[in-house]
Structure formats: structure tokens, C-alpha cells
Amino acid sequence: MNGIVTKSTGSWYSVRTEEGVIYQCRIPGKFRMKGIKSTNPIAVGDEVIFELEPKKETGVVKEIKDRKNVIVRKSVNLSKQTHIIASNIDIAFLVVTLHNPETTTTFIDRFLATAEAYSIKAILLFNKIDTHDTEMDEYREAFQYIYTSIGYECIDVSAIEKINLDVVKNIMKDKVSLFAGHSGVGKSTLVNAIEPTLNLKTKEISEQHQQGQHTTTFAEMYPLSFGGYIIDTPGIRGFGVVDFGKYEVTDYFPELFALKGLCKFNNCTHVEEPKCAVKKALEEGLVSETRYESYLQLLKEEEEHYRQDIFKS
């Protein structure tokens, strides 16, 4: 039988068939030994082939079909392993708030770079705009310019005031959409406003720590009444990107990639090399300083990983 994995709890997987029937499936022990380096061999969004167990209402996954893409991050505890957040995604929405809690440019840039690496269209949703005053609105416009100027779509939304929800729904229609963001950015409230029948659990911000409380434990996929699917993900506090390779990091920053061919050296890392087009654009204010800092952080991490691998070998 064919189906799509809609939920993973680590040992059991909810698999939805084309008819809308959901079966609880497991994987055989040997399935984990097929060279899959992630902490979760099967992810939400995977298309699988499964068989029902004799005289039971449960199934066994036999095969994962080829993935169109994945969005992954490094495992929190195992630096060399990765965790697949979801697969076969059409659009990745990152829910952003500028206060209570604050979503940093570093976090946004890491998410966008990962989406670029796997050819996933990413859109930034600036939530809770109903709480903004004039000063915060001006800050939001300047903040968004960093991303709109390099081609990313930014949409102002409010789950409470129902601002621009129809715009988001039109983009999501008949597609597989992933929603991600820090805990407390109002992601579940926003999803509920887009699809009220889901009634996902929500919690308030912790006043003491100004952080959201985790309400989503596992990523889960839900069918949408207006067509398509939505994948709700656990709140992410940090986003460790997968190994890109020292000379690949530039490729996942569109504005830097566009300048790459103008540098004197083909393998320019845009740090200390002479006649670097990226550094020239930075000096002229054509490249965002925060984006460049995010690039340098990722580049430093990749160089450290490379040295560790050399040392181990």
C-alpha cells in the first residue's frame, strides 16, 4: 500500500493513504542500518510503501520513495548527525516576531540557507503585527528590506486580527507547506487561524523569560480544507545547519552568489582575499552587514568541522 507519513513519534509512524485512512506503522530493525545518517530514518512528508501485518490493524514500512527534498538541521546532541524536520516540501514558511520573542537575523539566515541548499521556496511571515506601534512598524520595514531586497517574500500577518491570512492561504492552496519558527512566535495560533478545524494546542509566552513554551512535540502533517497539506513543527530555539562545505556556503546566500563570479579568485571565501566583489559590495552598502556576519559564522563552522575531520583521519 502507498501512503504519506503524517506523524512520527520515534518508533511509530502515522501513514495516510490516498483514501484518507491512517494506519500506525513501524519499521523493521534492519531498516535503520541502510546508511541513513539522520536520527530519524523516516520523516513527516515521506511517501512510503507499507504492508499491513497479519491479523493486525498496524503496518510495516517496506520502502521510502525518493524524496523531492528535505529540510534538516543538526541533531542537538549529536553534532555529526542530522534530524530531518520534514520532506517533500513545496513551501517553507518561517514565522518571525520582532519582540516577545525576538527572531534574530542569524536564525533567519540559517533557515534560509538550509532552504536554499535543498531548493525549497522560503517565505517569511512577520507575525503579531497587531501589537506593533509606529516605532516598531518602522523597524519592521527596515528589517524586512534586508530580505525583500535579495528576493525573499515577506508577508505581514496577524492571527488575532486576521491580517493577510487569505494571502497566505492562496499561496498554500494545493501545496505541501511547512511552518517553522521559535517557540512563542504564535505559529500554532496562526495555523489555527488559517485552518480553524485543526484546533492545535497553544500556550502563552512566559513573561519571566520572554520565550514561548513548547506546544508541538513532534512535526505533524494535516490535510487542508482548501487543498494541500500543512506541516506544523516543534518550536526551534537553535538551528544548526548541515555541513555545506567551505566553498559552498556562498551558494546559499543569493546576493553573495550573484557576486561570486566577479571576484578575482574562483575559490574566494570573501574574507581576506584581494579584489573580492562581495567585500566591495559590503563597503558600498549593497550587501547587508547582518547577512555577511551570518555568512562568516557559517563559514567558520564549516572550517572547524573540516579541521576536526582532518584530525580524526
Secondary structure, DSSP 8 states (H G I E B T S, - for coil): -EEEEEEE-SS-EEEE-TTS-EEEEE--GGGGGSS--BS-SS-TT-EEEEEE-TTSS-EEEEEE---S-EEEEE-SS-TT-EEEEEES-SEEEEEE-BSSSB--HHHHHHHHHHHHHTT-EEEEEE--GGG--HHHHHHHHHHHHHHHTTT-EEEE-BTTTTBTHHHHHHHHTTEEEEEE--TTSSHHHHHHHHSGGG-------BTTTTB------S-EEEE-TTSEEEEE----S--------TTTGGGGSHHHHHHHTTSSSTT--SSS-SS-HHHHHHHTT-S-HHHHHHHHHHHHHHHHHHHHHHHH-
